[in-house]
Amino acid sequence: MIEHVVAELGPWNWMLLGFVLLAAEILAPGVFLLWIGIAAILTGALSLQLWDLPAWSWQVQVLVFLALSLISAYAGKRLMDSRRNEETDQPLLNRRREQLVGRTATLEEAIENGFGRIRLDDTLWRVTGPELPAGTRVRVASVDAGTLRVEAV
């Protein structure tokens, strides 16, 4: 049955599979089907060139597709990893807590037993530090698991 489908569609079966996988990547993004779709399109391009060779059976095509899938997935992972390590002009863009280090605020609640609260912008933050009364100006020194460590200014 597979031989009949492969023979009827010719080399375009790989192209069709590649475009279906690319469409599936658009509908359900995960950046994995992209590389397999590219491998299928490359297999189709090879099939266009090698279709008349007797050794270019559907089994060989499947093996070439599997090899190209592994190669393209590996290359894609390397490409994505290299982009992740690039320097950026805004390294704290999605790290709101780390952006608060160095800012000053007034204690809303006194630091008693090691914990208190400050208001920064529109958020009330839990802080830890030395015993200080409410109304004291403090500076955020560091962030530890959602709790801001403060020191008196």
Salt bridges, closest charged atoms under 4 A:
GLU8 OE1 - HIS4 NE2 3.03
ASP81 OD2 - LYS77 NZ 2.98
ASP81 OD1 - ARG84 NH1 3.44
GLU108 OE2 - ARG119 NE 3.99
GLU109 OE2 - ARG117 NE 3.87
ASP121 OD2 - ARG103 NH1 3.06
ASP122 OD1 - ARG96 NH2 3.75
